[in-house]
């Protein structure tokens, strides 16, 4: 299975980075390539993306710094992208963002996702600069 990971280090405490990135309401602030608009329909988060409307869900664990972002056309067909927030010191935090090429991801979408992840990680860095 193919994967792509991008990383950055920001001069901000882990808790602040984790709180921001694990809040689904902030996705449109840093995931600008994928999330064009965030909406709530019947209590469920959805995103308007260049590929159409998708359901979104975030599962996170503050202690470990794990943030799993699920997206899919239906709630039953969601695939994850993985963020890891890593404390280096009181005021320095690393962020790792990983995509995997799932069986449902075609080659064209995969190539686009590999470019988008670079932009999104750059956006994360800018949010904390």
ROBA-981091 format. One line per 10 residues: number of its first residue (from 1); their letters; for each residue x, y, z of N, C-alpha, C. Coordinates in steps of 0.1 Angstrom, whole numbers. Atoms other than C-alpha are relative to their C-alpha. Layout:
BEGIN
NUM = A = X,Y,Z,X,Y,Z,X,Y,Z; ...
This chain:
BEGIN
1 = XXXXXXXXXX = 9,-12,0,0,0,0,9,12,0; -8,-12,0,14,34,-9,-5,9,11; 4,-10,-10,15,62,16,9,12,-2; -7,-13,1,27,98,18,-1,7,14; 0,-7,-13,37,117,50,7,13,-2; -6,-13,-1,45,154,54,1,4,14; -2,-5,-14,58,170,86,3,14,1; -5,-14,-3,64,204,101,2,1,15; -2,-3,-14,75,218,134,-4,14,2; 6,-13,-3,57,248,150,5,4,14
11 = XXXXXXXXXX = -4,-6,-13,68,271,178,-11,2,10; 12,-1,-8,37,264,199,-1,-13,8; 2,12,-8,29,241,228,-10,-11,-6; 8,11,6,14,207,219,-15,2,3; 14,-1,-3,-19,213,237,-7,10,-9; 6,-10,9,-26,244,216,-2,-5,-14; 0,6,14,-17,226,183,-11,-11,0; 10,10,0,-38,196,193,-14,5,0; 13,-5,-1,-68,216,203,-5,6,-13; 4,-6,13,-68,235,170,-3,-11,-11
21 = XXXXXXXXXX = 1,10,11,-62,205,147,-11,-10,3; 10,10,-3,-87,182,165,-14,5,0; 13,-7,1,-115,207,162,-5,0,-14; 5,1,14,-135,198,131,-4,14,-6; 4,-13,5,-147,234,128,12,8,-5; -12,-7,5,-110,245,121,5,-7,-13; -5,6,12,-106,221,91,1,9,-12; -1,-9,12,-114,247,65,11,11,2; -10,-10,-2,-88,270,81,14,-5,-5; -13,5,4,-59,247,73,0,-11,-12
31 = XXXXXXXXXX = 1,10,11,-72,220,49,-7,6,-12; 6,-9,10,-78,245,22,-1,-6,-14; 1,7,13,-72,221,-8,-12,-9,0; 10,10,-1,-97,196,4,-14,6,4; 12,-5,-5,-123,215,24,-2,14,-5; 3,-13,5,-138,243,4,-10,7,9; 10,-5,-9,-167,247,28,-4,-11,9; 4,9,-10,-177,230,60,-15,3,3; 15,-2,-3,-215,224,66,-4,-11,10; 6,9,-9,-236,206,91,-14,-3,-5
41 = XXXXXXXXXX = 12,5,5,-265,185,78,-6,-11,10; 6,10,-10,-288,167,103,10,-4,11; -10,3,-11,-261,170,130,13,-6,-4; -13,6,6,-234,155,107,8,10,-7; -9,-9,8,-204,174,94,2,-5,-14; -3,3,14,-199,175,57,9,10,-5; -9,-10,6,-174,192,35,-4,0,-15; 1,-2,15,-178,206,0,15,0,-4; -14,1,4,-146,195,-17,0,1,-16; -1,0,15,-133,197,-53,-5,-13,-6
51 = XXXXXXXXXX = 5,13,5,-144,160,-56,-15,-2,3; 14,2,-4,-179,166,-43,-2,1,15; 4,-1,-14,-197,166,-10,3,-13,8; -4,12,-8,-183,142,17,-4,2,15; 1,0,-15,-191,133,53,14,1,6; -13,-2,-7,-164,142,78,-2,-4,15; 0,4,-15,-156,128,113,14,1,5; -13,0,-6,-127,133,136,0,-8,13; -2,7,-13,-116,109,163,14,4,5; -13,-5,-5,-88,121,186,2,-5,14
61 = XXXXXXXXXX = -5,4,-13,-68,112,216,10,10,5; -9,-10,-4,-52,141,234,13,-5,6; -11,5,-7,-29,120,255,11,-5,-10; -10,5,10,-12,103,225,2,10,-11; -2,-9,10,-16,132,202,-5,-4,-14; 5,5,12,-35,112,176,-13,6,-5; 12,-6,6,-61,128,153,-2,-8,-13; 4,7,12,-78,106,127,-12,7,-6; 10,-8,7,-98,125,101,-6,-10,-11; 7,9,9,-124,103,83,-8,8,-10
71 = XXXXXXXXXX = 8,-7,10,-140,114,50,-5,-11,-10; 6,10,10,-163,96,25,-13,5,-5; 13,-4,6,-193,99,3,-12,-5,8; 10,4,-10,-213,79,28,7,-2,13; -6,2,-13,-208,74,65,6,-14,1; -5,13,0,-201,37,58,12,-2,-8; -12,1,9,-174,44,32,11,10,3; -9,-11,-4,-152,68,51,14,-7,1; -14,5,-2,-114,64,49,8,11,8; -7,-9,-8,-90,80,73,13,6,-6
81 = XXXXXXXXXX = -13,-6,1,-61,104,71,5,2,14; -5,0,-13,-38,105,101,9,12,4; -8,-11,-6,-24,134,121,6,-5,13; -6,3,-13,1,130,149,6,13,5; -5,-12,-6,9,159,172,10,-4,11; -11,5,-9,43,154,190,7,12,7; -6,-11,-8,56,176,218,16,-2,0; -14,0,-1,93,184,215,6,8,12; -3,-8,-12,95,210,243,-12,8,4; 12,-8,-4,72,234,261,-5,9,-12
91 = XXXXXXXXXX = 4,-9,10,71,256,230,4,-4,-14; -3,5,13,79,233,201,-7,-13,-2; 8,12,3,56,207,185,2,-4,-14; 0,6,14,59,184,155,-14,-5,-4; 13,5,5,30,175,133,4,-9,-12; -2,9,11,30,145,110,-14,-3,-6; 13,2,7,2,141,84,2,-11,-10; -2,12,9,-1,107,66,-13,-3,-7; 10,6,9,-23,96,37,4,-14,-4; -2,13,6,-26,60,26,-8,-1,-13
101 = XXXXXXXXXX = 8,3,13,-37,49,-9,-9,-12,3; 10,11,-3,-68,29,0,-4,-6,-14; 5,7,12,-83,4,-25,-10,9,-8; 10,-8,6,-110,29,-32,6,13,-6; -6,-12,6,-85,57,-42,6,-3,-13; -5,3,14,-79,58,-79,13,8,-1; -13,-6,2,-45,69,-93,0,15,-2; 2,-15,2,-57,104,-104,-2,7,14; 2,-5,-13,-70,111,-69,12,-1,9; -12,2,-8,-39,97,-53,10,11,-3
111 = XXXXXXXXXX = -9,-10,4,-17,120,-73,-3,14,6; 5,-13,-5,-38,150,-63,2,1,15; -2,0,-14,-38,140,-26,15,1,4; -14,-1,-3,0,137,-27,5,14,-1; -3,-14,1,2,173,-38,-7,8,11; 8,-8,-10,-25,186,-14,6,-1,13; -6,2,-14,-8,171,17,11,10,2; -11,-10,-2,22,194,11,-6,14,3; 7,-14,-2,-1,225,9,-6,0,14; 7,0,-13,-21,214,40,10,1,11
121 = XXXXXXXXX = -10,-1,-10,10,209,61,7,14,1; -4,-14,0,23,243,50,-10,9,6; 10,-8,-6,-10,258,60,0,-2,15; -1,2,-15,-7,242,95,12,8,5; -12,-8,-4,28,257,98,-4,15,1; 4,-14,0,14,291,88,-10,4,11; 10,-3,-11,-15,289,113,7,2,13; -7,-2,-13,11,288,141,12,8,-1; -12,-9,1,37,312,128,-3,14,4
